[in-house]
Amino acid sequence: MASRHDLSNRVALVTGASRGLGAAIAQRLAQCGAAVAVNHWASAEKANQLVQKIEQSGGKARSYRADVREPASLNEMVRQINSDLGPIDILVFNATGPQPFLQIEDLTWQACLDQLEFFVKSPVLLAQAVLPSMKSRGRGRIIHIASEVFAQGTPRFSQYVAAKGAQLGLMRSWAMELAPWQITVNAVSPGWIPTERHANDAEGDKRAYAEKVPMKRMGNPQDVADAVAFLASDAANFITGQNLLVNGGNALGGT
Ligand SMILES: NC(=O)c1ccc[n+]([C@@H]2O[C@H](COP(=O)([O-])OP(=O)(O)OC[C@H]3O[C@@H](n4cnc5c(N)ncnc54)[C@H](OP(=O)(O)O)[C@@H]3O)[C@@H](O)[C@H]2O)c1
């Protein structure tokens, strides 16, 4: 009997999968058997290398260049995935742009919009492109990569925290709205997990963060990828509207 974690005959789209957490998620879903669409924007070479790596280990993947903030770009990507791999069963909203720290006095509406483009506009546009097929087949998985910062209210980061909160709002409302079609909608909220873009962050800051995590370490991309693979699988058939914090218990003490 096939494992309930098996994703064979499923098609997954992971946005922003050329590097960072998205790349680990794409790789993990492919290991579980899914055919994976690796979306990228600037890093074509990295996305192609990831596809090669997946194929070399017996998996199926293709890379797709699209700006997740642009409707025409997104719709063309979905059309191409449908034709290359088949209809999308698993949709992972992961892509992110720059995340500047800004105190309230320096906050602009544009800075807020910059985050909302990734965490609200893009999920809305993509869901609209993919849902007709999910609804007609009576199944689907939508997984938002949110963040522990919403639970923690990280200071000088309010435009990002607010957009991540809005993303959780989409998740909760869509879970209710889509449940009758057996489409589940959940979020995975990582703690601070160093990716390439954190390469220049102070080692002392990382040590201090790890010290306050109850499990006394930072997470790694695999921790997040495993949670996404679980929520994408049949093992999570009856789980919807949940925000799964993957942060070693970091939000437990303070919220
Ligand atoms: N790492 C953490 O500590 C952490 C913690 C909590 C939550 N998160 C969340 O986890 C997700 C991934 O974060 P990360 O740290 O892995 O980020 P990352 O390493 O900076 O990677 C971001 C990804 O998004 C892609 N991207 C950027 N602009 C894009 C666009 N316009 N269209 C399509 N793709 C685009 C990038 O691709 P290109 O290079 O090809 O443009 C890249 O693959 C985000 O939603 C983030 O908020 C991360």
The ligand as a MOL file (V3000), in Angstrom:
LIG
                    3D

  0  0  0     0  0            999 V3000
M  V30 BEGIN CTAB
M  V30 COUNTS 48 52 0 0 0
M  V30 BEGIN ATOM
M  V30 1 N 14.4590 32.4370 6.2320 0
M  V30 2 C 13.7940 32.8130 7.3130 0
M  V30 3 O 14.3610 33.0560 8.3710 0
M  V30 4 C 12.2980 32.9480 7.2520 0
M  V30 5 C 11.6030 33.0350 8.4610 0
M  V30 6 C 10.2220 33.1440 8.4510 0
M  V30 7 C 9.5470 33.1720 7.2490 0
M  V30 8 N 10.2430 33.1130 6.0800 0 CHG=1
M  V30 9 C 9.4650 33.1610 4.8290 0
M  V30 10 O 9.8800 32.0600 4.0340 0
M  V30 11 C 9.7710 32.4080 2.6570 0
M  V30 12 C 11.1170 32.1540 1.9780 0
M  V30 13 O 12.1020 32.9720 2.6020 0
M  V30 14 P 13.6610 32.7690 2.3290 0
M  V30 15 O 14.3630 33.2290 3.5410 0
M  V30 16 O 13.9030 31.4090 1.8030 0 CHG=-1
M  V30 17 O 13.8910 33.8500 1.1610 0
M  V30 18 P 15.0950 33.9830 0.1490 0
M  V30 19 O 16.2110 33.0640 0.4930 0
M  V30 20 O 15.3870 35.4480 0.0390 0
M  V30 21 O 14.4910 33.4710 -1.2490 0
M  V30 22 C 13.4730 34.2290 -1.8360 0
M  V30 23 C 12.9920 33.5310 -3.0910 0
M  V30 24 O 11.9630 34.3410 -3.6780 0
M  V30 25 C 12.2450 34.5310 -5.0470 0
M  V30 26 N 11.7180 35.7910 -5.5540 0
M  V30 27 C 12.0600 37.0540 -5.2120 0
M  V30 28 N 11.3330 37.9420 -5.9260 0
M  V30 29 C 10.5130 37.2140 -6.7340 0
M  V30 30 C 9.5230 37.5530 -7.6860 0
M  V30 31 N 9.2020 38.8310 -7.9270 0
M  V30 32 N 8.8800 36.5540 -8.3270 0
M  V30 33 C 9.1980 35.2490 -8.0870 0
M  V30 34 N 10.1290 34.8630 -7.1820 0
M  V30 35 C 10.7710 35.8440 -6.5160 0
M  V30 36 C 13.7570 34.4560 -5.1450 0
M  V30 37 O 14.0710 34.0540 -6.4720 0
M  V30 38 P 15.0560 34.7990 -7.4820 0
M  V30 39 O 16.3890 34.9250 -6.8120 0
M  V30 40 O 15.0390 33.8540 -8.6500 0
M  V30 41 O 14.4320 36.1340 -7.7930 0
M  V30 42 C 14.0860 33.3610 -4.1270 0
M  V30 43 O 13.9840 32.0870 -4.7250 0
M  V30 44 C 9.3090 33.8670 2.6220 0
M  V30 45 O 7.9150 33.9210 2.4590 0
M  V30 46 C 9.7180 34.3920 3.9780 0
M  V30 47 O 8.9340 35.4890 4.3670 0
M  V30 48 C 11.5970 32.9910 6.0580 0
M  V30 END ATOM
M  V30 BEGIN BOND
M  V30 1 1 1 2
M  V30 2 2 2 3
M  V30 3 1 2 4
M  V30 4 1 4 5
M  V30 5 2 4 48
M  V30 6 2 5 6
M  V30 7 1 6 7
M  V30 8 2 7 8
M  V30 9 1 8 9
M  V30 10 1 8 48
M  V30 11 1 9 10
M  V30 12 1 9 46
M  V30 13 1 10 11
M  V30 14 1 11 12
M  V30 15 1 11 44
M  V30 16 1 12 13
M  V30 17 1 13 14
M  V30 18 2 14 15
M  V30 19 1 14 16
M  V30 20 1 14 17
M  V30 21 1 17 18
M  V30 22 2 18 19
M  V30 23 1 18 20
M  V30 24 1 18 21
M  V30 25 1 21 22
M  V30 26 1 22 23
M  V30 27 1 23 24
M  V30 28 1 23 42
M  V30 29 1 24 25
M  V30 30 1 25 26
M  V30 31 1 25 36
M  V30 32 1 26 27
M  V30 33 1 26 35
M  V30 34 2 27 28
M  V30 35 1 28 29
M  V30 36 1 29 30
M  V30 37 2 29 35
M  V30 38 1 30 31
M  V30 39 2 30 32
M  V30 40 1 32 33
M  V30 41 2 33 34
M  V30 42 1 34 35
M  V30 43 1 36 37
M  V30 44 1 36 42
M  V30 45 1 37 38
M  V30 46 2 38 39
M  V30 47 1 38 40
M  V30 48 1 38 41
M  V30 49 1 42 43
M  V30 50 1 44 45
M  V30 51 1 44 46
M  V30 52 1 46 47
M  V30 END BOND
M  V30 END CTAB
M  END
